[in-house]
């Protein structure tokens, strides 16, 4: 026997699984109205729970809501003639939305879906994937999105920086969280299903230069760049320096790189993360010994793996089991581990440690941030790599 609350929960689940299809107009049901049986018990079942049946009937007698409630008559030997609620029929998605308190979101999503598909019919199929965008964006955000799509559709190869676009309220913060959405919708508008274009290529925009931060740890090398020791510049500019370096350090944490003292023939790159591939664009690195020091967690090893695909001889330092276990008191949780089970470019020892972290050998999502490692010991290990 379904009470009104049971029906509400059922409709909430149905809305969650079907609302995208409903937005397109493909109901996903054999037909509307959607009929929800209310679970009339048999006479034997009713005899076992007379009070429950009375409460169930009373709940529907007092019900006032959306939909058409049907009653039926049962002639039972022991209980006599009973008028019982049989089913609830709902005329369309809007009725389901009203039942579960989603009317405003449904109406807003439906209205915006119609607005965008009237302008670009090809969005009819991909747009429901972004139901939450249609339902939950504020008016200013939605109008900015529509205006952005319209401008890019009319200027597919502008070669402008995004902030140069004449779109009201467009700023970097707004754009950064919506690049994936814009890329997908522009691809649909262009009717191009290829997935090898990033946001800037897809939208015909100019990407901001990728800035790389590097410290020059040798006085003689600093003299070659005007005495500057801390450089943040586009990777193309760094490539043109052609520095005669003997050692290149790559560290994840900015303060770790800032803490490093002078070392002969050395430079250090900081906070590249998964952008380590940019180092392949620096031809003078090929002459140097390259050392990577990252966090002792699964992403640290994944970045090392990625870096080795561009710098095959890359060595790691302080990324071993001994270092990890010596600093157990400083462990923190890695919020989400890297999904790969194997990273083929790791050494055997590195791969084993990565596997142990994935298999929770020492606890749940163990992580040791590189800046937590004792600096005296860390600095000694870094200096030993010069030998």
N, C-alpha and C positions, 0 to 999 in steps of 0.2 A: 504494500500500500504506500503510494507516494504522497507525502504531504507537500504543501506548497514549497517548503524549503528544499525538499528533495528534488522537486522539479526545477527550482532555481539552480541548484548545483548541476543537474543534468544539462540544462541549457547553457550554463557557463562553460562546461566542457565542450559542448557542441559548437558554441560560438568560437572558442579558442581554436578548434580544429578546422572550422569551415569558413571563418569570416573572410578569408582572402578569396575563396571561391565565390562566396556570396557577393563580394564587391565587384567581381567581373560580371556576375550575372549567371554564372554556372552554379546553380543552387547546391549541387552535391547531394540533393535529396531526390527521391523519385518524383515528388511533386510538392508544391505548397498547396494547402497549408501543411505545416509540420505537425503531425499528431503525436501526442505524448500519452501513452496508456498510463492510467493511474493505479493499475494493479488491483482490480477487484478480487477479493479473496473468495475461496470456496466457502460453502456453508460450514464445513468441518473446521476450516481455518478460522472462520469468524467466531465459532463457538468457543474456540480455545483462547480468543482474545477479544471478548465482547467490548470491554472498555476501550481497547485500542481502536476497534472499528468505529465506535461512537465518536471518539476524538478525531479520527480521520474524516468521517462524514461531516462533523461539526466544523472542522477547519475549512473544508471546501464550501460549506453552506455560507460561511462568513467571508469567503474570499471575494475580493473586488479587485480585479486586475485586467491585464490585457489578454485577449484570446477568447475563444469560444469554448465554454465548458459544457460537456455533454453528460447527461445522467441516464441511467438505465434502471429498470425495475427487476428485482430478483424475488421470486416466490420460494421461500425456504420453508421446509416443514416445521422446524423448531422455532424459527425466528419470524415467520410470517413474511408479509410483503415488505420489501425494503427498497427505498430509492437511493441508489449509490452513484457516486461520481465515477464516470467511465473513462473519459479522455479529455485532454485539452488540445485544442487546435489553434495554431499560431499562423497568421496569414503571410508573414514574410520576415526577413532578417530584422527589420525595424522593431517587430514585436518581440523577437528574442532579445534584442538589445535593451528594450524597455524592461523586460523581465529581470535582467541581471544588472541594471543600473549603468548600461553602456550607451544609452541613447545619444548623449551629446557627442561622444567619440565616434559612434557609427555615422551620425548625420554629418559631422565635420569631414570624416574620411570620405564618405560617399560624395559630398559636394566637391571636395578638392579633386577627387578621382575624375569626376565628370569634367571639371575645369581643365585639367591637364590632358585628358584623352580627347577632349574636343579640339584642343590645339595640336596635339600629336597623337593620332589614333594608334600609332605603333607602340605606345606605352601601355596599351590595355592589358597585355599579359604580364610584363615585368613589374608594373607599378604596385600591384597588391603585395609584393614581397616587402614593400615599405609601408605597410598599413600603419604602423606606429608613427611614422613621419607624417602621414596624412592626418592621422587622428590627433596627434599631440603637439605638433609644431604650433607656436604662436602665430598670429596673423602676419606679423612682420617677418618672421623666419620663412613662412610659406611663400609670401610674396617675393622675398629675396631669392628663394630657390627658383621660383617660376621665371623671374626676371633674368637670373643667371643662365638658366637653360635656354631661354629665348635669345639672349645675346650671343651665346656660344653657337647656337644653331644657325644664326644669321652671320656669324663671323668665325667660321670653323678654323681658320689659320691666321689669327690676328698677330701672333708672335709678341703679345704683350705680357708683361708681368701681371699676375692676378689682381694686384692692388690698383692697376691702371684701368681696370674695367669700369665703365660708367654704370655700376650697379649700386643702388642706394643701400648704405649700411654694410657694404662688403668690407670685411677686415680679415686679417690672418687667422685670428682665433676662431671666427665663424667658419672659415674655409677649411681649416685643418681637420676639424671633426666631420667634415662632409665630403671629403675627396672621393671616398669609395662610392657613396651615393651618386655624386655627380658623374663619376666615370661610368657607372652602370647605365644611368639614364641617358647620358649623351651617346653612349654606344648604341642603345636601343633606338634613339632618334636617328642616328646615322645608319641604322640597320646594318651594323657591322659587328659580327659575333666574335671576332678575334680578340684574344685576351692578352696579347703581348704588348699592349700600350699602357703606359702609366697615365696618371691624371693629366699631366702637362701635355704629353703627346696626344692623348685622346681629345683634349679640349683645344689644341692648337695654341697653347700658352707657353711662355718662356719660363723655365724653371729657375728659381733663385740659385745663385752659385752655391755649390756645396763648400762650406767653410771648414777647414781643418785646422786644429790647434796643435802647434808644435813648439817645444822648447829646445833651444840649441844649448847643449851642455858643455861646449868646448869654446874657450875664448878665441882660439884661432879661427874656428868656424863662424863665430859671431862676427868677427872682423870682416868676413866675406859678405855679410848681409847688413852692413852699416852699424854693427855693434848691437843689433837688436837680438834679444835672447828669447823672447816669448812672442810667437808669431801666430796670428789667426788670419788665414788667407784662403782664397779659392784654390782648389787642388791643382788647377792648371798653372797658377802662379808658382806654387811650390815645386811643381815639376820642372820649371825653367831654372831653378836655382842651381841645379847640378852640383850639390855639395859633396865634397870628398869624405863622406862619413864612413866609419869603420863599424859602428854599432848603432842599431836602431831598436829602441824600446817602444813597446806598445802596451799601454796600461789603460784600464777601464775607468778608474776613478781620477777625477781632476786633481784633487788634493794630493794624491799619490805622486802624480807627475810633477806638481809644483814643489813637492818636498825633496825631489832629487837634486843633489849637488852636482858640481861639474865632474864630468868624466871625459877623458880624452877621446876625441873622434866620435862623440855620441850625440844623438838627438832622441827625444821622446815624444811620441804622439799620444794624445789623451782623449778619452771619451768618444771613441769612434763607434763603439757598440757593433752592431751588425754591418755598419758601413765600412768595415775593414777592407772591403774590396777596392776602395779608392786608392789604397797604397800601391796597387798594381799599376797605377798611372804615374808613379814617380820612378823614372828609369834609373836614377842614381841609387835607389835602394838595392838594386841587383848586386852591387859591389859590396854590400854591408852584411854583417851578421845580424839577423833579426831575432829579437826575443819578445815573446808575448807573456804578459802577466795579467791574468784576469781573476775575477771572483771564482772561488771554489764552489761552484754550483753547476747545474746542468747547462744553463745558458752560457756560463763562462767557457765551458768545453765546446759548446755549439759554435761560439764565436771563433774559438781557436780552430775548429774544424773548417769553418768557412774561410778563415784567413789563410790556412794552408793550401786551399785550392788556388790561391793567387801567389802565395809565397811558400813553395813546397818545403824549403829548408828551415822554415820557422821553428824555433825552439821555444819551449815553455819553461817557466821558472816559478817555483813556489806553488805549483799546482799538483801536489802529490799527497798521498795519504798521510804521511808523517806530519806535514804542515797542517793538514786538516785536524788531526787528532790532538796536536799540541795546543790548539786554540779552541778546544771544545767549549769553554766557558763563554766564548764570544759568538757562538753560532746563533743564527737567526733563521726564520722560515723563508724559504723561497716560495713566493706566492703561487706561482704556477710553473711547473717544470717543463722543460723542452719536450716535445712529443716524440722525438725519434728514439728508437730503442738502441740503435747502433750509429756511431759516427765513424765512418771508415778511415778518415784521415788522422785519427788519433793514434798515438803509439799504443802498444799493448798495455802498458801501465796506466796511461791516461784513460784508455777505453774501459779498463777494469774499474777504475775509480768512478767513471761516469756511470757504469752499470750498477755499482754499489749504491750510488746516490739515487738512481732511478728505482732500485729495489728496496729502498728505505732501510739499508743495512744498519745505520746508526740512529734512525729516527725519521720522523715525518718531514720530508722536504728540507733536509739539512742544507744550510748555506753558510759559508764563511766569506764575508766581504773582504776584499784585498786590503783595504785600509785598516782593518782590525789586526792584521798580522804585526807582531812586534817589529818596530821599525829598524832597530839595531840589527836584528837578524835578517830582515828583508834587505836592508842596504848592503850588508855583507854578501848576501847571495847574489845581488845584482852586480856588485863589483867583481865577484868571482867569474862572472860570465865574460869579462874582458880578457881573461887569460887565454 
